[in-house]
Amino acid sequence: MPTSQDMTTEFDPGLLDALQHQVAVFARRAEQTRLGGTGQLRNSMDRAAYLLLNRLDREGPMGVKALAAGMGIDSSTVTRQVAPLVDTGLVKRTSHPEDGRAVVLQLSPRGQARLEEVRASRRQLMVEVTEGWTPTERESFCALLTRFNTALSARQSGVPAPADPAASTS
């Protein structure tokens, strides 16, 4: 099996330096703007809340452990991040449908409405940022960014990346 050094020499070091630099710049810009959207909703929802609400919207009600596992973070972090979402009424705690003793987290109607507002604002930001791009360029960028995020997530978790490069991460 090739070592990291062997693999690095297979690629153009200048290109790898440029890539890592652009990823660092992207991370800084994303944090500066929080990629929050446009207008009054700009910077209106932090990344953790957005990702948690999105997952609950996509996958439905689930327990803290399942939510944490799906996001690749520990349960205590999810518990800490969910608390303000429950306090503000964006997420509600309900009894598990099959085991009334267990608690699941569920997106509330208020949370659903708020998520839709933020999504619309963020979609508008994507329109503005990629204004001169063709639809094919947007699709390619999305596919490559998804593939990159999937590989990073797999590397972090120690699990091989899925064969389907279109698989999404959180």
Solvent accessible surface area in square Angstrom, and as a share of the most:
residue,aa,sasa,rsa
1,M,227,1.01
2,P,73,0.46
3,T,81,0.47
4,S,91,0.59
5,Q,124,0.55
6,D,70,0.36
7,M,98,0.44
8,T,61,0.36
9,T,94,0.55
10,E,124,0.56
11,F,113,0.47
12,D,84,0.43
13,P,85,0.53
14,G,45,0.44
15,L,116,0.58
16,L,56,0.28
17,D,86,0.45
18,A,51,0.39
19,L,90,0.45
20,Q,109,0.49
21,H,97,0.43
22,Q,109,0.48
23,V,54,0.31
24,A,57,0.45
25,V,31,0.18
26,F,94,0.39
27,A,52,0.41
28,R,123,0.45
29,R,121,0.44
30,A,20,0.16
31,E,95,0.43
32,Q,109,0.48
33,T,42,0.24
34,R,95,0.35
35,L,60,0.30
36,G,1,0.01
37,G,3,0.03
38,T,32,0.19
39,G,65,0.62
40,Q,186,0.83
41,L,46,0.23
42,R,132,0.48
43,N,52,0.26
44,S,41,0.26
45,M,10,0.04
46,D,69,0.36
47,R,147,0.54
48,A,28,0.22
49,A,12,0.09
50,Y,40,0.15
51,L,53,0.26
52,L,0,0.00
53,L,0,0.00
54,N,17,0.09
55,R,20,0.07
56,L,4,0.02
57,D,47,0.24
58,R,131,0.48
59,E,94,0.42
60,G,21,0.20
61,P,74,0.47
62,M,22,0.10
63,G,22,0.21
64,V,39,0.23
65,K,163,0.69
66,A,54,0.42
67,L,0,0.00
68,A,3,0.03
69,A,81,0.63
70,G,36,0.35
71,M,23,0.10
72,G,54,0.52
73,I,62,0.32
74,D,83,0.43
75,S,42,0.27
76,S,73,0.47
77,T,23,0.13
78,V,0,0.00
79,T,68,0.40
80,R,158,0.58
81,Q,49,0.22
82,V,1,0.01
83,A,38,0.30
84,P,72,0.45
85,L,10,0.05
86,V,39,0.22
87,D,122,0.63
88,T,68,0.40
89,G,30,0.28
90,L,19,0.09
91,V,2,0.01
92,K,82,0.35
93,R,114,0.42
94,T,42,0.25
95,S,72,0.46
96,H,57,0.25
97,P,116,0.73
98,E,156,0.70
99,D,50,0.26
100,G,58,0.55
101,R,213,0.78
102,A,38,0.30
103,V,84,0.48
104,V,6,0.04
105,L,1,0.01
106,Q,57,0.26
107,L,21,0.11
108,S,9,0.06
109,P,107,0.67
110,R,150,0.55
111,G,0,0.00
112,Q,63,0.28
113,A,58,0.45
114,R,57,0.21
115,L,0,0.00
116,E,72,0.32
117,E,87,0.39
118,V,0,0.00
119,R,44,0.16
120,A,49,0.38
121,S,10,0.06
122,R,30,0.11
123,R,138,0.50
124,Q,77,0.34
125,L,28,0.14
126,M,86,0.39
127,V,83,0.48
128,E,86,0.39
129,V,92,0.53
130,T,11,0.07
131,E,133,0.59
132,G,77,0.74
133,W,91,0.32
134,T,68,0.40
135,P,93,0.59
136,T,93,0.54
137,E,89,0.40
138,R,88,0.32
139,E,120,0.54
140,S,52,0.34
141,F,96,0.40
142,C,81,0.48
143,A,60,0.46
144,L,108,0.54
145,L,55,0.27
146,T,30,0.17
147,R,144,0.52
148,F,71,0.30
149,N,62,0.32
150,T,8,0.05
151,A,50,0.39
152,L,91,0.45
153,S,49,0.32
154,A,12,0.09
155,R,202,0.74
156,Q,153,0.68
157,S,72,0.46
158,G,67,0.64
159,V,91,0.52
160,P,117,0.74
161,A,52,0.41
162,P,67,0.42
163,A,109,0.84
164,D,80,0.41
165,P,72,0.45
166,A,78,0.61
167,A,31,0.24
168,S,82,0.53
169,T,46,0.27
170,S,45,0.29
